[in-house]
Every structure is written in C-alpha cells, then in structure tokens.
Amino acid sequence: MTNIAEKVAAMVDMLPDSEKLFALEFVKRLVLAWDPDFTKDTPAESAAQAAAMDDYQHGDVVRHEEIDWS
C-alpha cells in the first residue's frame, strides 16, 4: 500500500505547473502547523552531520568520478 506522503506527492504531480508551488507551500504549512520543530535536526542527525563535516575537512571524501552512477 502507498503511504500518505507518496499519495500527496502523486496528487501534487498531477497539478498543472502553475499550481504546484502553491500546493507545496500549503503542504509545508500543514506540516509546520502540526510539528513546529519539523525543520530542526534530531540529536542523531546533528551527530551524523558533524561527523560528515569532520571527514570532509580532513579530506576523507569520495570523488564523483569514483562513483558508479548507473
């Protein structure tokens, strides 16, 4: 069964391009009204981002050419 987010995305995709931005802003307002902290990172997300930034600053990165994008 399709989850609610997938259903909403499918409905927004069916709209004319001129209405999609309005629909996305409306959904965003609904989510923020339901959970004002939605845009804040969880402690686990903050830790993962800090670790990733530390890796990046120390040159521990993967070059685009090294990734098989197919």
Rosetta blueprint (number, residue, H / E / L):
1 M L
2 T L
3 N L
4 I H
5 A H
6 E H
7 K H
8 V H
9 A H
10 A H
11 M H
12 V H
13 D H
14 M H
15 L L
16 P L
17 D H
18 S H
19 E H
20 K H
21 L H
22 F H
23 A H
24 L H
25 E H
26 F H
27 V H
28 K H
29 R H
30 L H
31 V H
32 L H
33 A H
34 W H
35 D L
36 P L
37 D L
38 F L
39 T L
40 K L
41 D L
42 T L
43 P H
44 A H
45 E H
46 S H
47 A H
48 A H
49 Q H
50 A H
51 A H
52 A H
53 M H
54 D H
55 D H
56 Y H
57 Q H
58 H L
59 G L
60 D L
61 V L
62 V L
63 R L
64 H H
65 E H
66 E H
67 I L
68 D L
69 W L
70 S L
